[in-house]
Each structure stands twice: as structure tokens, then as C-alpha cells.
Amino acid sequence: MNSTVKTIMFWVFILVCLMLLWTVVQRSSGMGGKSAEYGYSDLLDKIEAGQVQDATIQGSEVHGHLKGAKDEFHTTISANNTDSLSKELRASKVNFNIKDPQSNILLPLLFNVGPFVLLGAIWFFMLRQMQSGGNRSRAETSTDPPLPATAEGGFSADTKC
């Protein structure tokens, strides 16, 4: 493969890894949006008080919006509480959806294994660069003086300068 193509592929790989790292940091720091986390009992109190506008139950996660300020909230519940929560939401006339839990294994696997693959790729790249000596030829790095030419047109190590 051409050296230029390898270099371009390497930098594209680095940019993709940086974008993945950015999304992980953005999700973990909560920059993706203002979402308040409530406990289960706090959520039940807000439902009974009529402060919940809508909700989505997906697996053990509940996401929704509050009335008035349109603030977003999320809560983690156990699988056993899904039925009782849906009854409470129905009794308070809250618009809600129930979705199947996400079964995408590829994304969490990529986030967990990705940093190790990135470190391995950088390590491999650095080893290749060290072995090749920075892509310089031996003629450029030689410190010996050039041999003088002989009368026959060859070079001789016996000739004194």
C-alpha cells in the first residue's frame, strides 16, 4: 500500500477515535442536555401532584418532561416496578410510552474496547516508526567520510586522502 494512503488512513482513524471520545465525555458529564435525575419516590410524588407531562419507559429507564418549565427528567427503576408505574401514570392521565430495552451490544463494546484498540494502534505505529528509523535511508544517516575514487573508476579503502 502507498505511504500516503497509510498516513491518510491513520489520521482518519485518529479523528474517528477522537469523535468517539468526545461523545463518551459528553454523555458522562451530562452536557447532552439538562436532565434532572429523580428517585423513584420523588417521581411518584411528581406524578401524583400532576407535574409530569409525558414519560417514556424503556427497560429500567424512565425519561420524560415536567409541565410548565419543560424540564427533562430521568429515573432508573427495577423491572418489577414497571407495571405499578404505568398504573400511576394512567391514573394521573399522563401521556406515556413503553419501549423495549435496547439490545445493541455493539456500541457498549466499542466504548469499552475502543481505548485499548487505540492504544495498541498507537503503540504499533510507534514501533514501526522506530524500526524504520524515521523513514531515512542508511546513506543519509552514515557518518563515515566518502571513499576516494581510484584510477579505474572504483572506490578504494586503501587510498589515503
FENSUL-V629903 format. One record per residue. RES is the residue in three letters. PSI is psi in whole degrees, -180 to 180 (999 if undefined). OMEGA is omega as a letter, one per 40 degrees, with the letter a starting at -180 (NA if undefined). NEAR is the number of other C-alpha atoms within 10 Angstrom. Layout:
RES_PSI_OMEGA_NEAR ; RES_PSI_OMEGA_NEAR
//
This chain:
MET_149_a_5 ; ASN_146_a_6 ; SER_-37_i_8 ; THR_-41_i_9 ; VAL_-41_i_9 ; LYS_-42_i_11 ; THR_-43_i_11 ; ILE_-43_i_11 ; MET_-39_i_12 ; PHE_-46_a_14 ; TRP_-33_i_11 ; VAL_-41_i_12 ; PHE_-43_i_14 ; ILE_-43_i_15 ; LEU_-40_i_12 ; VAL_-43_i_11 ; CYS_-39_i_17 ; LEU_-39_i_13 ; MET_-40_i_12 ; LEU_-41_i_16 ; LEU_-40_i_15 ; TRP_-43_a_12 ; THR_-36_i_15 ; VAL_-45_i_12 ; VAL_-40_a_13 ; GLN_-41_i_13 ; ARG_-42_a_12 ; SER_-28_a_10 ; SER_-4_i_10 ; GLY_20_a_11 ; MET_-10_a_11 ; GLY_-6_a_11 ; GLY_163_a_11 ; LYS_101_a_10 ; SER_114_i_16 ; ALA_142_i_13 ; GLU_125_i_15 ; TYR_152_i_15 ; GLY_168_a_12 ; TYR_-43_a_17 ; SER_-36_i_9 ; ASP_-40_i_12 ; LEU_-42_i_19 ; LEU_-39_i_16 ; ASP_-41_a_13 ; LYS_-34_i_14 ; ILE_-46_a_22 ; GLU_-31_i_14 ; ALA_-6_i_10 ; GLY_27_a_15 ; GLN_-8_a_17 ; VAL_126_a_26 ; GLN_-50_i_20 ; ASP_163_a_18 ; ALA_152_i_21 ; THR_123_i_17 ; ILE_119_i_22 ; GLN_102_a_16 ; GLY_-118_i_16 ; SER_10_i_15 ; GLU_139_i_16 ; VAL_123_i_23 ; HIS_147_i_19 ; GLY_-172_a_20 ; HIS_146_i_19 ; LEU_154_i_17 ; LYS_156_i_12 ; GLY_-79_a_9 ; ALA_-9_a_8 ; LYS_28_i_11 ; ASP_144_i_15 ; GLU_147_i_19 ; PHE_162_i_18 ; HIS_151_a_20 ; THR_146_i_18 ; THR_128_a_16 ; ILE_166_i_16 ; SER_163_a_10 ; ALA_-26_a_10 ; ASN_-25_a_9 ; ASN_-3_a_11 ; THR_-43_a_18 ; ASP_-44_a_10 ; SER_-35_i_10 ; LEU_-41_i_18 ; SER_-34_i_18 ; LYS_-41_i_11 ; GLU_-42_i_15 ; LEU_-41_i_21 ; ARG_-40_i_13 ; ALA_-32_i_11 ; SER_5_i_16 ; LYS_47_i_14 ; VAL_134_i_17 ; ASN_120_a_13 ; PHE_156_i_17 ; ASN_149_i_14 ; ILE_122_a_13 ; LYS_154_i_11 ; ASP_148_i_9 ; PRO_149_i_11 ; GLN_132_i_8 ; SER_26_a_7 ; ASN_109_a_8 ; ILE_-18_a_8 ; LEU_-44_a_9 ; LEU_-50_i_11 ; PRO_-36_i_10 ; LEU_-42_i_10 ; LEU_-42_i_12 ; PHE_-32_a_15 ; ASN_-36_a_11 ; VAL_-23_a_11 ; GLY_-48_i_16 ; PRO_-36_i_14 ; PHE_-38_i_11 ; VAL_-42_i_13 ; LEU_-46_i_15 ; LEU_-40_i_11 ; GLY_-40_i_12 ; ALA_-42_i_15 ; ILE_-42_i_14 ; TRP_-45_i_12 ; PHE_-43_i_12 ; PHE_-43_a_12 ; MET_-39_i_13 ; LEU_-41_i_12 ; ARG_-39_i_13 ; GLN_-37_i_12 ; MET_-38_i_11 ; GLN_-37_a_9 ; SER_-6_i_11 ; GLY_31_i_12 ; GLY_22_i_10 ; ASN_29_i_10 ; ARG_144_a_9 ; SER_163_i_10 ; ARG_-29_a_9 ; ALA_-34_a_8 ; GLU_-28_a_7 ; THR_-5_a_9 ; SER_137_i_9 ; THR_-3_i_8 ; ASP_144_i_7 ; PRO_154_i_6 ; PRO_148_i_9 ; LEU_141_i_14 ; PRO_152_a_14 ; ALA_147_i_12 ; THR_178_a_12 ; ALA_-29_a_7 ; GLU_-4_i_6 ; GLY_-1_i_8 ; GLY_-173_i_9 ; PHE_144_a_13 ; SER_139_i_12 ; ALA_-14_a_10 ; ASP_-20_a_9 ; THR_133_i_10 ; LYS_144_a_7 ; CYS_999_NA_5
//
